[in-house]
Amino acid sequence: MKIALMDSGIGLLAATAAVRRLRPDADLILSLDPDGMPWGPRTPEDLTARALAVAEAAAAHRPDALIVGCNTATVHALPALRALLEPEVPVVGTVPAIKPAAAGGGPVAIWATPATTGSAYQRNLIEEFAGDTEVTEVPCPGLADAVEHADEAAIDAAVAAAAALTPDDVTTVVLGCTHYELVAERIRAAVQRPDGPRLVLHGSAGAVAAQALRRIGARPDPGAPADGTLTVLLSGREGTLPAPALTYDEGRLLRSVTPAR
């Protein structure tokens, strides 16, 4: 079994770790785009072109499925990626977990990049899935970039700024950018009220990993032999995980995975 994941940077680590935990026997192909990152400021057309190139690099390794480990790329490039690869290779996008967050009650805050916050895409998701739940959109300028570079001071500053914009009565936070899942507990610590119920965080990594397995007719098997391999592609070139990835638990989990030959 081969599962490919793509993103401009290390935001794909959360979904990669989720796949590894569900199927430690799966070969993993990570396709990143250091030459073109960040994708967020690019035009939709330019971003789509970069995403297609990264997907083609992954597809050359003949994966059984491709996970788009990036909310922004899912918004702009998912139709083009599916047109390129399906039905041979199922493509699974990453959508903010607004539906399960709203199902748990509220109030809910959605932490997302400034480009996503207030976008028609996110507003449509809120209208479709939030129902009567009170939802606050919280922009998080600089947080994804800080996580990408493992800049501790910048992460602390960006998390604090977003926490200050989060209403005191919020009980649930949707992590609307895959990078944010790598610092989920720091977000929890910043938003958690001392006298309030334990804050609920909703990321997308687990659901995306499970959906990829469903699309290829495979079942989770956490007890399978941990003999899956790892291939890392950097703008199409074979390489290794970027150094900042190893500062996160999800990256360290992959450090022990045998490189593919």
N, C-alpha and C positions, 0 to 999 in steps of 0.2 A: 504494500500500500504506500502510495506517495501522495503527500499533501503539500501543495505550494501555498505560500502566503506572500503578499506584496504590499509595499508601502514605500513612501519616499524615505523613511527613516525607521527608527526603532519602535515606533508605535505598534508595530505588528507583534512585539514580544509577548504581550498579554495573551493574544489568541494563539500564538505559537506554543506557549507554555501550557495553555488549556488543551491543545491537541496532544501534546506530549504526555500530559497526565492521563488523558482518556485512552490514548493508544501509544504506549511507549515503543511499540514495534513498528510504527509508521516512519517511513523516510520523510524528512522535512526538507523543503526547498524554500529558502528565504530570498526573495528578490527585492533589493532596495535600490534607491536611486540617489546616491550621494552627489552625483554630478548635477542633478536637477532640483535638489531639495533647497528650500521648502516648496511644496506644491501649493500651499494655501494662497499665496499672493498671485499665482499665475491665472491667466484667463482660462475659462472652461475649456476652450479649444486646445490651448497649450498643455494644460494639465492632462487632458484626455490623450494627447499624443505621447506624453511622457509615460502615462499609465499603460498605454498599449505596448510601448517598447519594453517596459519592465515585465509585463505579462507575457510577451513573446519570449523573453529570455527564460522565464520560468517554464513556459510551455515546451521549450526545447528539451527539457528533462522529462517530458511525458508524465506529468502528474495525473492523478485520478481526479483531483479537484483543486480549485484555486480559491483562496480566501482573500478578499480585498480588505486588508487590515487597516483601513483608513476611512473615516467618515466622509471627508471631503472628496476623496476619489470615488467613493460609492455614489455620492450625490451627482457628480458630473460625468463619470466615466463608465458606470455600471452597464448601461445599454450597449455602449460600444464594445466593452469587454465581453459581454455575452454574445454579441454578434460575431466577434472574432473567434471565440473558443467553443461555445456550445453548439451542438449537444455533446460533442466529444469530451469536453472538460467542463463539468458544472462549475459555475462561478457564484460564490456566496459573498454578498455585500455585508457591510457593517452599518447598522441603523441604531441610533440612540434608544436605550431601553425605556422609552416613555410609557409604553403599554403596561409592562409589569410594575413599574413604579407607581403609576396612577391606580392600578388595581389594589395596591396596598394601602390606599388612602393618601392623605396629604397633610399639610401642604408639601409640594414638590419643588425643588430647584433643579434646573438643567444647566450644568456648567458646560460651556462650549467655547469654541474659538470666536473671536469677534465677527468673523465672516459668517459663521453659522448662526450666531445669536440674532434673532429677529428676522432670519431669512424666511422666504416663503416655504422652503423645504421643511424647516423645523416647525414653523407655525402650522403647516398642514398636518404634521404628525401630532401636534398638540390637539388640534381640532378633532382629528380622527380618533385618538386613543385616550385623551385625558378626561373626557366627559366633564363632570362638574368639579373635578379636582382642581384646587388652586395651584397654579404653576407660575413660577418666576424664572425668567430666562436670565442667566448670569454670564456676562462675557468675561473671558479669562485671558486678557492680552498678555502675551509673552510666556504663558505657562507651557505650552507644547514645545516651544523652542528651548526653554530652560530644561525641560525633561530630556529632550533630545541630546543636549550637551552635558547632562548631569551637573548642571551649574547649581550647586546647593543654595547659594545666597539668592539667586534669581528665582529658584523654585519657591523658597520661603516667602519672598516678596510677592510673587504672583498669586500664591495660595492665600496669603493674608489679604491681598486686595480683593480677591473674589469672595472670600469669606465675609468681608465687610459689606458686600453687596447682597449677601444672602439673608433673607428675613430670619429673625430669631425663632419663629415658630415652625420653621421647616423641619420635617421629620425624615425626608428622603431626598437624596441627591442623585441625579442621573449624571454619569460621567460621559459626556457627549463628545469626547475625543479619545481615541484609543491611547494616546500618550498619558492621559490622566489616570488610567488604571494602574500605571506603574508607581504612582505616588498616592494610591487610594487611602492608605492609612494616615498620611500626612493631611490629606483633605478632611478625613473624618475628625482628626484631632483639632483642626482649625474651626470646624463648623459645630461640633458637638457642644451642646449647652450643658453645663454641670448639673443642672436640675431637670434636664429633659430626658426622654427615652433615648435608648441607644440609636444613633443615626443609622439609617439604612442607605447603603450605597448600591447603585445598579450600574454595572458595566455590561459590555456586550460580548466579552471574550468567550465565556462559557457557552452561551447560546450559539454563537457563530461556529465554534468548534463542533458542537453537537449537530448543528445543521449540515455542516460539511460531511460528517459521517453519514447522516441520513441520506444525503443526496447520492452517495455512492453505495448505499445499501449495506453499510458497515455498522457494527454495534460498538459502543464503548467497551473496553476491556482493559481497565487499569492494571490488571495483574498480568498482562501479556509480557513476554520477555522484552527487556529494555534494550533491544538490539537495532532500533531504528537509527538511520544515519542523518547527518546534517550537511546540506550544501548551502553556501551563502554566495549570492550573486550581488555584485556592487556595480550598478549601471551596466549589467550584462557580463561583467568580468568575475570570475571565481575569486573569492577572497575569504575573509574571516569576519566574525562579528565585530562591529565597531567597539572600541574600548569603552565608551560610556555605557554600552549595553550590560557590561559585566558589573556595573554598580547596582543593578537591580536584581531582586530575587529571581525574576523571570529569565534574565540573561544568564545568571549563574547556574540555573537549572540546565540550560542548554550547553554550558561549558563542558559537561561530562559526556555529551552525545558524540559518538564517533563520527569524524568527518567522512563524507562519502569519497570513495576512490574513483 
